[in-house]
Amino acid sequence: MDVEKVKKLKAEGLGASAIAKEMGIGRASVYRALGA
């Protein structure tokens, strides 16, 4: 999982669900990446 990409998408205003869908990962993974 690309943590930097998750953070970049979040900075662009995407929500966790949208990021998860975009990257093909689960929402929990998105939250873990943002919390890291």
C-alpha positions in Angstrom: 0.0 0.0 0.0 1.3 3.4 -1.0 0.9 5.6 2.2 2.1 8.7 0.4 -0.6 8.3 -2.3 -3.3 7.9 0.4 -2.1 11.1 2.1 -2.0 12.9 -1.3 -5.6 11.9 -2.2 -6.7 12.9 1.3 -5.1 16.3 0.8 -6.9 16.6 -2.5 -10.2 16.3 -0.5 -11.1 12.7 -1.1 -12.8 10.9 1.7 -11.7 7.5 3.1 -14.3 5.6 1.1 -13.3 7.3 -2.2 -9.6 6.7 -1.5 -10.2 3.0 -0.7 -12.2 2.6 -3.9 -9.6 4.5 -6.0 -6.7 2.3 -4.7 -8.5 -1.0 -4.4 -8.0 -1.3 -0.6 -10.2 -1.3 2.4 -11.3 1.7 4.4 -9.5 0.4 7.4 -6.3 0.4 5.5 -6.8 4.0 4.5 -7.3 5.0 8.2 -4.2 3.0 9.2 -2.2 4.8 6.5 -3.5 8.2 7.6 -2.7 7.4 11.2 0.8 6.2 10.5 
